[in-house]
Amino acid sequence: MFWLSLLAYFFGGVFLANAIPHFVSGMQGRPFQSPFAKPPGEGLSSSAVNVIWGFANLVVAYLLICHVGDFDWRNWFDAIAFGLGVFLIALFSARNFGRFHGGRAP
């Protein structure tokens, strides 16, 4: 059962990190890629869609981190699972979306 909590914290980190670019882009009034664009993940969605999508990601992150198991920042396993989720989705996003925003250039 312990590993299920760690898996929830990992995905909580994924959802939290994914919320940031959508929510911030939307709040700035900028379009950004989302699963609802055409083509999904490549086309741009409106700023309002990105605020909604970012907020939905925040809610899921909250539920996974705060309502599954007993998350404790001082517990190495909890912190590493969460941090790994944040890091891996951030690295994936940087590589995937860098092609649209010039992030692959040195």
VEXFI-825477 format. One record per atom (N, C-alpha, C, O, CB): chain; x, y, z; atom name; residue number from 1. Coordinates in nm, 3 decimals, padded with zeros to 5 digits, always signed. Atoms other than C-alpha are relative to their C-alpha. Glycine has a CB too. Layout:
BEGIN
DOLUM  mol     east    north       up  atom  seq
DOLUM    A        X        Y        Z    CA  NUM
...
This chain:
BEGIN
DOLUM  mol     east    north       up  atom  seq
DOLUM    A  +00.081  -00.119  +00.000     N    1
DOLUM    A  +00.000  +00.000  +00.000    CA    1
DOLUM    A  +00.086  +00.126  +00.000     C    1
DOLUM    A  +00.046  +00.230  -00.053     O    1
DOLUM    A  -00.093  -00.001  +00.120    CB    1
DOLUM    A  -00.092  -00.113  -00.006     N    2
DOLUM    A  +00.298  +00.230  +00.066    CA    2
DOLUM    A  +00.035  +00.050  -00.140     C    2
DOLUM    A  +00.043  +00.171  -00.162     O    2
DOLUM    A  +00.129  -00.039  +00.076    CB    2
DOLUM    A  -00.039  -00.040  +00.135     N    3
DOLUM    A  +00.393  +00.228  -00.303    CA    3
DOLUM    A  -00.113  +00.072  -00.073     C    3
DOLUM    A  -00.086  +00.153  -00.162     O    3
DOLUM    A  +00.042  -00.122  -00.080    CB    3
DOLUM    A  +00.112  -00.072  +00.061     N    4
DOLUM    A  +00.043  +00.346  -00.401    CA    4
DOLUM    A  +00.001  +00.148  +00.040     C    4
DOLUM    A  -00.030  +00.235  -00.041     O    4
DOLUM    A  -00.135  -00.065  +00.041    CB    4
DOLUM    A  -00.013  -00.140  -00.043     N    5
DOLUM    A  +00.095  +00.660  -00.194    CA    5
DOLUM    A  +00.111  +00.069  -00.077     C    5
DOLUM    A  +00.096  +00.183  -00.121     O    5
DOLUM    A  +00.026  +00.008  +00.151    CB    5
DOLUM    A  -00.112  -00.059  +00.074     N    6
DOLUM    A  +00.431  +00.719  -00.361    CA    6
DOLUM    A  -00.038  +00.026  -00.145     C    6
DOLUM    A  +00.001  +00.128  -00.202     O    6
DOLUM    A  +00.123  -00.092  +00.006    CB    6
DOLUM    A  +00.047  -00.019  +00.137     N    7
DOLUM    A  +00.270  +00.675  -00.702    CA    7
DOLUM    A  -00.094  +00.120  -00.008     C    7
DOLUM    A  -00.088  +00.197  -00.104     O    7
DOLUM    A  -00.072  -00.127  -00.051    CB    7
DOLUM    A  +00.090  -00.116  -00.004     N    8
DOLUM    A  +00.001  +00.928  -00.607    CA    8
DOLUM    A  +00.081  +00.129  +00.014     C    8
DOLUM    A  +00.047  +00.228  -00.050     O    8
DOLUM    A  -00.100  -00.013  +00.117    CB    8
DOLUM    A  -00.082  -00.120  -00.018     N    9
DOLUM    A  +00.269  +01.177  -00.493    CA    9
DOLUM    A  +00.078  +00.032  -00.127     C    9
DOLUM    A  +00.096  +00.149  -00.162     O    9
DOLUM    A  +00.097  -00.018  +00.117    CB    9
DOLUM    A  -00.069  -00.021  +00.128     N   10
DOLUM    A  +00.462  +01.125  -00.818    CA   10
DOLUM    A  -00.094  +00.070  -00.098     C   10
DOLUM    A  -00.057  +00.170  -00.159     O   10
DOLUM    A  +00.049  -00.136  -00.059    CB   10
DOLUM    A  +00.094  -00.060  +00.094     N   11
DOLUM    A  +00.154  +01.202  -01.026    CA   11
DOLUM    A  -00.055  +00.133  +00.050     C   11
DOLUM    A  -00.094  +00.218  -00.029     O   11
DOLUM    A  -00.115  -00.095  -00.026    CB   11
DOLUM    A  +00.034  -00.131  -00.054     N   12
DOLUM    A  +00.062  +01.484  -00.791    CA   12
DOLUM    A  +00.102  +00.104  -00.043     C   12
DOLUM    A  +00.066  +00.216  -00.078     O   12
DOLUM    A  -00.008  -00.006  +00.153    CB   12
DOLUM    A  -00.105  -00.089  +00.050     N   13
DOLUM    A  +00.397  +01.639  -00.883    CA   13
DOLUM    A  -00.014  +00.027  -00.148     C   13
DOLUM    A  +00.007  +00.140  -00.193     O   13
DOLUM    A  +00.136  -00.059  +00.028    CB   13
DOLUM    A  +00.021  -00.016  +00.145     N   14
DOLUM    A  +00.326  +01.580  -01.251    CA   14
DOLUM    A  -00.112  +00.101  -00.025     C   14
DOLUM    A  -00.096  +00.193  -00.105     O   14
DOLUM    A  -00.033  -00.136  -00.066    CB   14
DOLUM    A  +00.114  -00.089  +00.021     N   15
DOLUM    A  -00.012  +01.752  -01.231    CA   15
DOLUM    A  +00.028  +00.142  +00.049     C   15
DOLUM    A  -00.015  +00.239  -00.014     O   15
DOLUM    A  -00.123  -00.054  +00.070    CB   15
DOLUM    A  -00.033  -00.133  -00.051     N   16
DOLUM    A  +00.120  +02.039  -01.020    CA   16
DOLUM    A  +00.091  +00.075  -00.097     C   16
DOLUM    A  +00.068  +00.192  -00.128     O   16
DOLUM    A  +00.065  -00.009  +00.138    CB   16
DOLUM    A  -00.092  -00.064  +00.095     N   17
DOLUM    A  +00.408  +02.110  -01.259    CA   17
DOLUM    A  -00.070  +00.032  -00.132     C   17
DOLUM    A  -00.041  +00.134  -00.194     O   17
DOLUM    A  +00.121  -00.089  -00.025    CB   17
DOLUM    A  +00.072  -00.025  +00.124     N   18
DOLUM    A  +00.174  +02.080  -01.558    CA   18
DOLUM    A  -00.097  +00.117  +00.013     C   18
DOLUM    A  -00.128  +00.183  -00.086     O   18
DOLUM    A  -00.076  -00.125  -00.042    CB   18
DOLUM    A  +00.093  -00.111  -00.022     N   19
DOLUM    A  -00.065  +02.332  -01.403    CA   19
DOLUM    A  +00.066  +00.135  -00.023     C   19
DOLUM    A  +00.002  +00.229  -00.071     O   19
DOLUM    A  -00.058  -00.006  +00.141    CB   19
DOLUM    A  -00.068  -00.130  -00.001     N   20
DOLUM    A  +00.195  +02.608  -01.391    CA   20
DOLUM    A  +00.001  +00.068  -00.137     C   20
DOLUM    A  -00.045  +00.182  -00.147     O   20
DOLUM    A  +00.142  -00.018  +00.048    CB   20
DOLUM    A  -00.004  -00.073  +00.128     N   21
DOLUM    A  +00.251  +02.686  -01.763    CA   21
DOLUM    A  -00.138  +00.034  -00.055     C   21
DOLUM    A  -00.157  +00.139  -00.115     O   21
DOLUM    A  +00.075  -00.081  -00.102    CB   21
DOLUM    A  +00.135  -00.027  +00.050     N   22
DOLUM    A  -00.119  +02.658  -01.846    CA   22
DOLUM    A  -00.064  +00.116  +00.076     C   22
DOLUM    A  -00.119  +00.208  +00.015     O   22
DOLUM    A  -00.088  -00.125  +00.012    CB   22
DOLUM    A  +00.062  -00.103  -00.083     N   23
DOLUM    A  -00.236  +02.872  -01.556    CA   23
DOLUM    A  +00.067  +00.136  -00.023     C   23
DOLUM    A  -00.002  +00.237  -00.037     O   23
DOLUM    A  +00.008  -00.039  +00.148    CB   23
DOLUM    A  -00.073  -00.127  +00.018     N   24
DOLUM    A  +00.036  +03.136  -01.599    CA   24
DOLUM    A  -00.023  +00.057  -00.139     C   24
DOLUM    A  -00.049  +00.177  -00.153     O   24
DOLUM    A  +00.150  -00.020  +00.025    CB   24
DOLUM    A  +00.026  -00.049  +00.136     N   25
DOLUM    A  -00.005  +03.159  -01.977    CA   25
DOLUM    A  -00.141  +00.057  -00.011     C   25
DOLUM    A  -00.162  +00.163  -00.070     O   25
DOLUM    A  +00.020  -00.113  -00.104    CB   25
DOLUM    A  +00.138  -00.048  +00.004     N   26
DOLUM    A  -00.379  +03.192  -01.934    CA   26
DOLUM    A  -00.017  +00.132  +00.073     C   26
DOLUM    A  -00.086  +00.221  +00.025     O   26
DOLUM    A  -00.092  -00.104  +00.059    CB   26
DOLUM    A  +00.011  -00.125  -00.077     N   27
DOLUM    A  -00.346  +03.461  -01.668    CA   27
DOLUM    A  +00.066  +00.117  -00.072     C   27
DOLUM    A  +00.027  +00.232  -00.053     O   27
DOLUM    A  +00.063  -00.018  +00.139    CB   27
DOLUM    A  -00.066  -00.105  +00.077     N   28
DOLUM    A  -00.114  +03.655  -01.899    CA   28
DOLUM    A  -00.076  +00.031  -00.128     C   28
DOLUM    A  -00.037  +00.121  -00.203     O   28
DOLUM    A  +00.143  -00.040  -00.033    CB   28
DOLUM    A  +00.078  -00.023  +00.121     N   29
DOLUM    A  -00.374  +03.635  -02.174    CA   29
DOLUM    A  +00.064  -00.058  -00.125     C   29
DOLUM    A  +00.031  -00.017  -00.236     O   29
DOLUM    A  -00.022  +00.146  -00.018    CB   29
DOLUM    A  -00.071  +00.060  +00.113     N   30
DOLUM    A  -00.150  +03.423  -02.394    CA   30
DOLUM    A  -00.056  -00.138  -00.034     C   30
DOLUM    A  -00.089  -00.215  +00.057     O   30
DOLUM    A  +00.151  -00.011  +00.030    CB   30
DOLUM    A  +00.040  +00.136  +00.038     N   31
DOLUM    A  -00.257  +03.118  -02.592    CA   31
DOLUM    A  +00.116  -00.096  +00.027     C   31
DOLUM    A  +00.232  -00.055  +00.029     O   31
DOLUM    A  -00.042  -00.007  -00.150    CB   31
DOLUM    A  -00.102  +00.100  -00.028     N   32
DOLUM    A  -00.070  +02.796  -02.516    CA   32
DOLUM    A  -00.053  -00.136  -00.045     C   32
DOLUM    A  -00.174  -00.155  -00.055     O   32
DOLUM    A  +00.039  -00.002  +00.152    CB   32
DOLUM    A  +00.040  +00.134  +00.040     N   33
DOLUM    A  -00.073  +02.432  -02.627    CA   33
DOLUM    A  -00.080  -00.064  +00.113     C   33
DOLUM    A  -00.051  -00.045  +00.231     O   33
DOLUM    A  +00.123  -00.086  -00.037    CB   33
DOLUM    A  +00.076  +00.077  -00.098     N   34
DOLUM    A  -00.329  +02.213  -02.455    CA   34
DOLUM    A  -00.056  -00.123  -00.070     C   34
DOLUM    A  -00.052  -00.132  -00.193     O   34
DOLUM    A  -00.115  +00.086  +00.065    CB   34
DOLUM    A  +00.060  +00.119  +00.059     N   35
DOLUM    A  -00.496  +01.876  -02.507    CA   35
DOLUM    A  -00.126  +00.030  -00.079     C   35
DOLUM    A  -00.174  -00.055  -00.154     O   35
DOLUM    A  -00.032  -00.100  +00.107    CB   35
DOLUM    A  +00.126  -00.035  +00.066     N   36
DOLUM    A  -00.803  +02.062  -02.637    CA   36
DOLUM    A  +00.020  +00.073  -00.132     C   36
DOLUM    A  -00.077  +00.105  -00.200     O   36
DOLUM    A  -00.084  +00.084  +00.092    CB   36
DOLUM    A  -00.031  -00.072  +00.124     N   37
DOLUM    A  -00.627  +02.234  -02.929    CA   37
DOLUM    A  -00.006  -00.098  -00.117     C   37
DOLUM    A  -00.014  -00.219  -00.099     O   37
DOLUM    A  +00.139  +00.069  +00.008    CB   37
DOLUM    A  -00.005  +00.082  +00.121     N   38
DOLUM    A  -00.622  +02.110  -03.286    CA   38
DOLUM    A  +00.129  +00.032  -00.073     C   38
DOLUM    A  +00.147  +00.146  -00.115     O   38
DOLUM    A  -00.124  +00.025  -00.093    CB   38
DOLUM    A  -00.001  +00.135  -00.055     N   39
DOLUM    A  -00.402  +01.912  -03.321    CA   39
DOLUM    A  +00.033  +00.004  +00.150     C   39
DOLUM    A  +00.104  +00.093  +00.196     O   39
DOLUM    A  +00.103  -00.088  -00.074    CB   39
DOLUM    A  -00.020  +00.002  -00.146     N   40
DOLUM    A  -00.400  +01.816  -02.950    CA   40
DOLUM    A  +00.147  +00.006  +00.038     C   40
DOLUM    A  +00.230  -00.069  -00.014     O   40
DOLUM    A  -00.063  -00.125  +00.059    CB   40
DOLUM    A  -00.137  -00.013  -00.049     N   41
DOLUM    A  -00.084  +01.925  -02.771    CA   41
DOLUM    A  +00.092  +00.079  -00.090     C   41
DOLUM    A  +00.205  +00.108  -00.052     O   41
DOLUM    A  +00.057  -00.133  +00.020    CB   41
DOLUM    A  -00.083  -00.076  +00.094     N   42
DOLUM    A  +00.044  +02.116  -03.073    CA   42
DOLUM    A  -00.061  +00.135  -00.033     C   42
DOLUM    A  +00.008  +00.237  -00.038     O   42
DOLUM    A  +00.023  -00.079  -00.127    CB   42
DOLUM    A  +00.067  -00.126  +00.030     N   43
DOLUM    A  -00.215  +02.377  -03.160    CA   43
DOLUM    A  -00.017  +00.081  +00.127     C   43
DOLUM    A  +00.005  +00.032  +00.238     O   43
DOLUM    A  -00.136  -00.026  -00.065    CB   43
DOLUM    A  +00.015  -00.090  -00.114     N   44
DOLUM    A  -00.285  +02.672  -02.936    CA   44
DOLUM    A  -00.145  +00.005  +00.047     C   44
DOLUM    A  -00.238  +00.005  -00.034     O   44
DOLUM    A  +00.049  +00.140  -00.035    CB   44
DOLUM    A  +00.132  -00.020  -00.060     N   45
DOLUM    A  -00.579  +02.701  -02.698    CA   45
DOLUM    A  -00.005  +00.141  +00.057     C   45
DOLUM    A  +00.098  +00.201  +00.084     O   45
DOLUM    A  -00.029  -00.106  +00.112    CB   45
DOLUM    A  +00.017  -00.136  -00.051     N   46
DOLUM    A  -00.721  +03.029  -02.574    CA   46
DOLUM    A  +00.050  +00.011  +00.144     C   46
DOLUM    A  +00.071  -00.090  +00.212     O   46
DOLUM    A  -00.148  +00.042  -00.007    CB   46
DOLUM    A  -00.046  -00.023  -00.137     N   47
DOLUM    A  -00.606  +03.186  -02.250    CA   47
DOLUM    A  -00.103  -00.050  +00.101     C   47
DOLUM    A  -00.065  -00.103  +00.206     O   47
DOLUM    A  +00.028  +00.150  +00.022    CB   47
DOLUM    A  +00.104  +00.047  -00.092     N   48
DOLUM    A  -00.941  +03.104  -02.086    CA   48
DOLUM    A  +00.004  -00.152  +00.014     C   48
DOLUM    A  -00.009  -00.205  +00.124     O   48
DOLUM    A  -00.139  +00.045  -00.047    CB   48
DOLUM    A  -00.010  +00.146  -00.004     N   49
DOLUM    A  -00.911  +02.735  -02.179    CA   49
DOLUM    A  +00.120  -00.041  +00.084     C   49
DOLUM    A  +00.113  -00.137  +00.161     O   49
DOLUM    A  +00.012  -00.059  -00.143    CB   49
DOLUM    A  -00.120  +00.034  -00.076     N   50
DOLUM    A  -00.560  +02.732  -02.033    CA   50
DOLUM    A  -00.015  +00.028  +00.149     C   50
DOLUM    A  +00.039  -00.046  +00.231     O   50
DOLUM    A  +00.118  +00.075  -00.054    CB   50
DOLUM    A  +00.026  -00.024  -00.142     N   51
DOLUM    A  -00.674  +02.889  -01.704    CA   51
DOLUM    A  -00.083  -00.115  +00.056     C   51
DOLUM    A  -00.053  -00.166  +00.165     O   51
DOLUM    A  -00.072  +00.136  +00.021    CB   51
DOLUM    A  +00.085  +00.110  -00.046     N   52
DOLUM    A  -00.945  +02.624  -01.674    CA   52
DOLUM    A  +00.079  -00.130  +00.010     C   52
DOLUM    A  +00.067  -00.202  +00.109     O   52
DOLUM    A  -00.120  -00.019  -00.096    CB   52
DOLUM    A  -00.081  +00.122  +00.001     N   53
DOLUM    A  -00.704  +02.342  -01.766    CA   53
DOLUM    A  +00.105  +00.004  +00.111     C   53
DOLUM    A  +00.129  -00.097  +00.178     O   53
DOLUM    A  +00.068  -00.019  -00.137    CB   53
DOLUM    A  -00.098  -00.013  -00.108     N   54
DOLUM    A  -00.438  +02.474  -01.528    CA   54
DOLUM    A  -00.064  -00.020  +00.136     C   54
DOLUM    A  -00.008  -00.087  +00.222     O   54
DOLUM    A  +00.067  +00.136  -00.006    CB   54
DOLUM    A  +00.070  +00.015  -00.128     N   55
DOLUM    A  -00.690  +02.498  -01.244    CA   55
DOLUM    A  -00.042  -00.145  +00.022     C   55
DOLUM    A  -00.032  -00.195  +00.134     O   55
DOLUM    A  -00.122  +00.092  +00.004    CB   55
DOLUM    A  +00.037  +00.142  -00.012     N   56
DOLUM    A  -00.815  +02.144  -01.314    CA   56
DOLUM    A  +00.121  -00.083  +00.042     C   56
DOLUM    A  +00.109  -00.174  +00.124     O   56
DOLUM    A  -00.058  -00.053  -00.133    CB   56
DOLUM    A  -00.123  +00.069  -00.038     N   57
DOLUM    A  -00.454  +02.023  -01.290    CA   57
DOLUM    A  +00.034  +00.027  +00.147     C   57
DOLUM    A  +00.080  -00.064  +00.217     O   57
DOLUM    A  +00.116  +00.044  -00.090    CB   57
DOLUM    A  -00.025  -00.033  -00.141     N   58
DOLUM    A  -00.416  +02.205  -00.956    CA   58
DOLUM    A  -00.090  -00.081  +00.093     C   58
DOLUM    A  -00.046  -00.130  +00.197     O   58
DOLUM    A  -00.022  +00.150  +00.025    CB   58
DOLUM    A  +00.095  +00.077  -00.082     N   59
DOLUM    A  -00.727  +02.034  -00.819    CA   59
DOLUM    A  +00.044  -00.146  +00.008     C   59
DOLUM    A  +00.044  -00.205  +00.116     O   59
DOLUM    A  -00.142  +00.010  -00.058    CB   59
DOLUM    A  -00.044  +00.141  +00.001     N   60
DOLUM    A  -00.603  +01.689  -00.926    CA   60
DOLUM    A  +00.127  -00.015  +00.084     C   60
DOLUM    A  +00.140  -00.111  +00.160     O   60
DOLUM    A  +00.024  -00.049  -00.145    CB   60
DOLUM    A  -00.124  +00.005  -00.079     N   61
DOLUM    A  -00.257  +01.762  -00.778    CA   61
DOLUM    A  -00.033  +00.005  +00.149     C   61
DOLUM    A  +00.022  -00.073  +00.228     O   61
DOLUM    A  +00.095  +00.117  -00.038    CB   61
DOLUM    A  +00.040  -00.012  -00.141     N   62
DOLUM    A  -00.417  +01.869  -00.449    CA   62
DOLUM    A  -00.058  -00.132  +00.051     C   62
DOLUM    A  -00.022  -00.179  +00.159     O   62
DOLUM    A  -00.103  +00.114  +00.017    CB   62
DOLUM    A  +00.063  +00.125  -00.043     N   63
DOLUM    A  -00.628  +01.554  -00.431    CA   63
DOLUM    A  +00.102  -00.112  +00.014     C   63
DOLUM    A  +00.097  -00.189  +00.109     O   63
DOLUM    A  -00.108  -00.040  -00.099    CB   63
DOLUM    A  -00.099  +00.107  -00.005     N   64
DOLUM    A  -00.333  +01.326  -00.508    CA   64
DOLUM    A  +00.101  +00.019  +00.113     C   64
DOLUM    A  +00.143  -00.078  +00.176     O   64
DOLUM    A  +00.074  -00.007  -00.132    CB   64
DOLUM    A  -00.102  -00.026  -00.101     N   65
DOLUM    A  -00.092  +01.494  -00.268    CA   65
DOLUM    A  -00.059  +00.004  +00.141     C   65
DOLUM    A  +00.000  -00.050  +00.234     O   65
DOLUM    A  +00.072  +00.131  -00.030    CB   65
DOLUM    A  +00.055  -00.025  -00.133     N   66
DOLUM    A  -00.319  +01.585  +00.022    CA   66
DOLUM    A  -00.104  -00.100  +00.047     C   66
DOLUM    A  -00.136  -00.105  +00.166     O   66
DOLUM    A  -00.059  +00.135  +00.004    CB   66
DOLUM    A  +00.108  +00.090  -00.040     N   67
DOLUM    A  -00.584  +01.315  +00.019    CA   67
DOLUM    A  +00.031  -00.147  -00.026     C   67
DOLUM    A  -00.056  -00.232  -00.008     O   67
DOLUM    A  -00.125  +00.037  -00.070    CB   67
DOLUM    A  -00.041  +00.139  +00.015     N   68
DOLUM    A  -00.392  +00.999  -00.064    CA   68
DOLUM    A  +00.120  -00.020  +00.094     C   68
DOLUM    A  +00.220  +00.051  +00.084     O   68
DOLUM    A  +00.038  -00.035  -00.151    CB   68
DOLUM    A  -00.107  +00.023  -00.096     N   69
DOLUM    A  -00.176  +00.864  +00.214    CA   69
DOLUM    A  +00.012  +00.117  +00.097     C   69
DOLUM    A  -00.084  +00.189  +00.123     O   69
DOLUM    A  +00.133  -00.021  -00.072    CB   69
DOLUM    A  -00.027  -00.106  -00.098     N   70
DOLUM    A  -00.016  +01.104  +00.462    CA   70
DOLUM    A  +00.130  +00.069  -00.043     C   70
DOLUM    A  +00.235  +00.045  +00.016     O   70
DOLUM    A  +00.012  -00.059  +00.147    CB   70
DOLUM    A  -00.118  -00.064  +00.057     N   71
DOLUM    A  +00.224  +01.323  +00.260    CA   71
DOLUM    A  +00.075  +00.080  +00.105     C   71
DOLUM    A  +00.014  +00.156  +00.182     O   71
DOLUM    A  -00.039  +00.091  -00.118    CB   71
DOLUM    A  -00.085  -00.070  -00.095     N   72
DOLUM    A  +00.517  +01.456  +00.463    CA   72
DOLUM    A  +00.127  +00.043  -00.071     C   72
DOLUM    A  +00.203  -00.042  -00.120     O   72
DOLUM    A  +00.032  -00.089  +00.125    CB   72
DOLUM    A  -00.120  -00.052  +00.067     N   73
DOLUM    A  +00.788  +01.682  +00.318    CA   73
DOLUM    A  +00.127  -00.053  +00.064     C   73
DOLUM    A  +00.230  -00.065  -00.004     O   73
DOLUM    A  +00.001  +00.152  +00.003    CB   73
DOLUM    A  -00.120  +00.047  -00.069     N   74
DOLUM    A  +01.032  +01.549  +00.579    CA   74
DOLUM    A  +00.028  -00.147  -00.027     C   74
DOLUM    A  +00.135  -00.197  +00.009     O   74
DOLUM    A  -00.013  +00.023  +00.148    CB   74
DOLUM    A  -00.020  +00.140  +00.037     N   75
DOLUM    A  +00.987  +01.194  +00.453    CA   75
DOLUM    A  +00.068  -00.004  -00.137     C   75
DOLUM    A  +00.012  +00.043  -00.236     O   75
DOLUM    A  -00.136  -00.080  -00.001    CB   75
DOLUM    A  -00.077  +00.003  +00.125     N   76
DOLUM    A  +01.252  +01.132  +00.187    CA   76
DOLUM    A  -00.076  -00.066  -00.114     C   76
DOLUM    A  -00.074  -00.017  -00.227     O   76
DOLUM    A  +00.132  -00.071  +00.021    CB   76
DOLUM    A  +00.072  +00.072  +00.105     N   77
DOLUM    A  +01.038  +00.884  -00.004    CA   77
DOLUM    A  -00.111  +00.087  -00.060     C   77
DOLUM    A  -00.127  +00.092  -00.182     O   77
DOLUM    A  -00.059  -00.130  +00.055    CB   77
DOLUM    A  +00.108  -00.087  +00.047     N   78
DOLUM    A  +00.744  +01.124  -00.027    CA   78
DOLUM    A  +00.055  +00.114  -00.085     C   78
DOLUM    A  +00.006  +00.142  -00.194     O   78
DOLUM    A  -00.081  +00.056  +00.119    CB   78
DOLUM    A  -00.058  -00.116  +00.069     N   79
DOLUM    A  +00.961  +01.419  -00.129    CA   79
DOLUM    A  +00.064  -00.040  -00.133     C   79
DOLUM    A  +00.051  +00.031  -00.232     O   79
DOLUM    A  +00.103  +00.068  +00.089    CB   79
DOLUM    A  -00.065  +00.045  +00.125     N   80
DOLUM    A  +01.158  +01.221  -00.388    CA   80
DOLUM    A  -00.104  -00.039  -00.103     C   80
DOLUM    A  -00.090  -00.005  -00.221     O   80
DOLUM    A  +00.094  -00.120  +00.028    CB   80
DOLUM    A  +00.106  +00.039  +00.096     N   81
DOLUM    A  +00.843  +01.073  -00.546    CA   81
DOLUM    A  -00.063  +00.124  -00.061     C   81
DOLUM    A  -00.081  +00.132  -00.182     O   81
DOLUM    A  -00.108  -00.086  +00.070    CB   81
DOLUM    A  +00.058  -00.125  +00.047     N   82
DOLUM    A  +00.687  +01.420  -00.570    CA   82
DOLUM    A  +00.098  +00.075  -00.091     C   82
DOLUM    A  +00.061  +00.116  -00.201     O   82
DOLUM    A  -00.041  +00.089  +00.118    CB   82
DOLUM    A  -00.102  -00.073  +00.077     N   83
DOLUM    A  +01.008  +01.585  -00.693    CA   83
DOLUM    A  +00.032  -00.065  -00.133     C   83
DOLUM    A  +00.054  +00.004  -00.233     O   83
DOLUM    A  +00.126  +00.013  +00.080    CB   83
DOLUM    A  -00.026  +00.070  +00.125     N   84
DOLUM    A  +01.068  +01.318  -00.954    CA   84
DOLUM    A  -00.113  +00.024  -00.100     C   84
DOLUM    A  -00.088  +00.040  -00.219     O   84
DOLUM    A  +00.017  -00.151  +00.026    CB   84
DOLUM    A  +00.113  -00.031  +00.088     N   85
DOLUM    A  +00.719  +01.374  -01.094    CA   85
DOLUM    A  +00.012  +00.139  -00.059     C   85
DOLUM    A  -00.009  +00.159  -00.178     O   85
DOLUM    A  -00.132  -00.014  +00.076    CB   85
DOLUM    A  -00.018  -00.138  +00.047     N   86
DOLUM    A  +00.782  +01.750  -01.114    CA   86
DOLUM    A  +00.112  +00.006  -00.103     C   86
DOLUM    A  +00.095  +00.064  -00.210     O   86
DOLUM    A  +00.031  +00.094  +00.119    CB   86
DOLUM    A  -00.117  -00.007  +00.088     N   87
DOLUM    A  +01.125  +01.703  -01.272    CA   87
DOLUM    A  -00.025  -00.065  -00.135     C   87
DOLUM    A  +00.006  -00.006  -00.239     O   87
DOLUM    A  +00.119  -00.066  +00.067    CB   87
DOLUM    A  +00.018  +00.072  +00.126     N   88
DOLUM    A  +01.025  +01.448  -01.534    CA   88
DOLUM    A  -00.100  +00.068  -00.093     C   88
DOLUM    A  -00.076  +00.075  -00.213     O   88
DOLUM    A  -00.045  -00.143  +00.027    CB   88
DOLUM    A  +00.095  -00.069  +00.088     N   89
DOLUM    A  +00.719  +01.637  -01.661    CA   89
DOLUM    A  +00.059  +00.132  -00.048     C   89
DOLUM    A  +00.033  +00.174  -00.160     O   89
DOLUM    A  -00.135  +00.025  +00.073    CB   89
DOLUM    A  -00.064  -00.124  +00.041     N   90
DOLUM    A  +00.922  +01.959  -01.666    CA   90
DOLUM    A  +00.100  -00.025  -00.112     C   90
DOLUM    A  +00.105  +00.051  -00.209     O   90
DOLUM    A  +00.070  +00.067  +00.119    CB   90
DOLUM    A  -00.097  +00.034  +00.104     N   91
DOLUM    A  +01.198  +01.795  -01.869    CA   91
DOLUM    A  -00.071  -00.040  -00.130     C   91
DOLUM    A  -00.030  +00.002  -00.238     O   91
DOLUM    A  +00.092  -00.113  +00.047    CB   91
DOLUM    A  +00.078  +00.039  +00.117     N   92
DOLUM    A  +00.945  +01.635  -02.104    CA   92
DOLUM    A  -00.060  +00.123  -00.068     C   92
DOLUM    A  -00.053  +00.136  -00.191     O   92
DOLUM    A  -00.112  -00.098  +00.039    CB   92
DOLUM    A  +00.062  -00.121  +00.057     N   93
DOLUM    A  +00.765  +01.968  -02.150    CA   93
DOLUM    A  +00.102  +00.089  -00.068     C   93
DOLUM    A  +00.076  +00.143  -00.175     O   93
DOLUM    A  -00.072  +00.078  +00.109    CB   93
DOLUM    A  -00.106  -00.083  +00.059     N   94
DOLUM    A  +01.089  +02.156  -02.215    CA   94
DOLUM    A  +00.041  -00.055  -00.136     C   94
DOLUM    A  +00.057  +00.021  -00.231     O   94
DOLUM    A  +00.122  +00.006  +00.094    CB   94
DOLUM    A  -00.042  +00.060  +00.128     N   95
DOLUM    A  +01.190  +01.911  -02.487    CA   95
DOLUM    A  -00.114  +00.001  -00.102     C   95
DOLUM    A  -00.092  +00.029  -00.219     O   95
DOLUM    A  +00.049  -00.143  +00.022    CB   95
DOLUM    A  +00.113  +00.011  +00.091     N   96
DOLUM    A  +00.842  +01.869  -02.636    CA   96
DOLUM    A  -00.045  +00.136  -00.052     C   96
DOLUM    A  -00.066  +00.153  -00.173     O   96
DOLUM    A  -00.115  -00.069  +00.068    CB   96
DOLUM    A  +00.053  -00.130  +00.041     N   97
DOLUM    A  +00.728  +02.233  -02.640    CA   97
DOLUM    A  +00.110  +00.096  -00.043     C   97
DOLUM    A  +00.081  +00.203  -00.097     O   97
DOLUM    A  -00.078  +00.061  +00.113    CB   97
DOLUM    A  -00.111  -00.083  +00.045     N   98
DOLUM    A  +01.074  +02.376  -02.705    CA   98
DOLUM    A  +00.002  +00.019  -00.151     C   98
DOLUM    A  +00.050  +00.120  -00.200     O   98
DOLUM    A  +00.130  -00.059  +00.045    CB   98
DOLUM    A  +00.003  -00.011  +00.147     N   99
DOLUM    A  +01.022  +02.309  -03.074    CA   99
DOLUM    A  -00.095  +00.110  -00.047     C   99
DOLUM    A  -00.079  +00.163  -00.157     O   99
DOLUM    A  -00.041  -00.134  -00.062    CB   99
DOLUM    A  +00.094  -00.105  +00.038     N  100
DOLUM    A  +00.733  +02.558  -03.076    CA  100
DOLUM    A  +00.042  +00.137  +00.044     C  100
DOLUM    A  +00.000  +00.237  -00.015     O  100
DOLUM    A  -00.134  -00.030  +00.057    CB  100
DOLUM    A  -00.034  -00.129  -00.060     N  101
DOLUM    A  +00.892  +02.832  -02.870    CA  101
DOLUM    A  +00.148  +00.032  -00.004     C  101
DOLUM    A  +00.193  +00.123  +00.066     O  101
DOLUM    A  -00.047  +00.002  +00.142    CB  101
DOLUM    A  -00.142  -00.028  +00.014     N  102
DOLUM    A  +01.259  +02.820  -02.967    CA  102
DOLUM    A  +00.085  -00.051  +00.115     C  102
DOLUM    A  +00.200  -00.009  +00.129     O  102
DOLUM    A  +00.021  +00.145  -00.014    CB  102
DOLUM    A  -00.073  +00.048  -00.116     N  103
DOLUM    A  +01.364  +02.633  -02.653    CA  103
DOLUM    A  +00.103  -00.108  -00.029     C  103
DOLUM    A  +00.176  -00.149  +00.061     O  103
DOLUM    A  -00.095  -00.052  +00.099    CB  103
DOLUM    A  -00.099  +00.101  +00.034     N  104
DOLUM    A  +01.574  +02.378  -02.838    CA  104
DOLUM    A  +00.130  +00.060  -00.050     C  104
DOLUM    A  +00.230  -00.010  -00.065     O  104
DOLUM    A  -00.056  -00.093  -00.103    CB  104
DOLUM    A  -00.123  -00.066  +00.048     N  105
DOLUM    A  +01.825  +02.634  -02.962    CA  105
DOLUM    A  +00.095  +00.019  +00.119     C  105
DOLUM    A  +00.051  +00.043  +00.231     O  105
DOLUM    A  -00.032  +00.138  -00.068    CB  105
DOLUM    A  -00.096  -00.019  -00.110     N  106
DOLUM    A  +02.147  +02.662  -02.759    CA  106
DOLUM    A  +00.005  +00.143  +00.048     C  106
DOLUM    A  +00.081  +00.175  +00.139     O  106
DOLUM    A  +00.138  -00.043  -00.043    CB  106
